[in-house]
């Protein structure tokens, strides 16, 4: 098995990827731990302080994108109120974007 430097491993986890194979992971798997669906290696940090650092990085990423997302949703809903069938399309698009990100 290849040896992955710890800093690189943590950086991959912070971006939502497996620290071993770099495949995308569900956010819950990164935060709670478990087995990677791709390589079947255990996803975890070595201690609570490292786990807290990963959680802080993930929350920081959401903090950076939170207000732009809120603004886009508000603008989209406002514009959709002027166009017939705009609201259902905006809601469907928002659900797809929320699922992807």
N, C-alpha and C positions, 0 to 999 in steps of 0.2 A: 504494500500500500504506500502511496506517496505521502511524504511528510509535508504538511501545510504549515507555514509560519502562523503563529497565534494571531498576530495583528491582521494578517490577510484573512484568516478564518473569521475573526470578529467583524471585519469590514464587510465580508460577504453576508454574514448574518444580519448586519445593520441594514443592508439593502434588500433583505427578504430572500436571500439565496442560501442554499446549503453551503456550509463551510468546507465541505469535502469535495462535492462534485459541481458546485456552482449552479445547480438547477433551481428554478424558482420554487419557493415554498409558500404555503398558506401562512398568513400572519399569525394565526393561532398556534401553528406548529413552531414558529420561531420563538414566540413568547413563552409557550408552555413546555416545549420540548417534545420529543417523540422520535420516531424513525423517519428518515427521509424516504419518500415514495420512490425515488429514482435509484439511490445507491444503498438504501436500507441501513445506513449508518445512523447512529444516535445523534440527534441534534440537541445540544445542551451547552451550557457554559460551565467552567470549572468550579466557580463559586458564586455566592450570592451577589458579591460586589460586581463581578463581570456581568451577571444576568441583569442587574440594575442598570448597568451602563448600556447594554443592548436595548433594554426597554426605553431608557432615556433617549437614545438615538432615534428609535422608531417614533416615539412621541414628538421628538423635535422635527422630524420630517413632516408629520401631520401638522404641527404648529406652523411650519413654513407655508404649507399649501392651504390651510384652513380658510383664511380670508379670501384668497382668490376663488376658491370653490364656492364659498358663500356668495360672493359677488356675481359669479357666473350663474348660479342657480337663481338668484334674485332677478338678474337681468333677463334670463331666459323665461322665467315665469311672467315677468312684466310684459315682455314682447309677445308671449304666447296668448296673453289675454286679449290682444288685438286681432289675432288671426284665428278663424274657426279651425278647429281640430289642432291648433298649435299646442295647447296644453297637454293633450295625451301624447303627442310626439315628443314634447319637451320632457315629460315625465319618463317616457320609455328610454329616451336618450340618457337621462340622468341615472336611471337604474343600470343601464349598460356601463356607463362610466364608473359608477360606484362599484360595480362588480369587478371591473378591470383594475381599478386602483385601490 
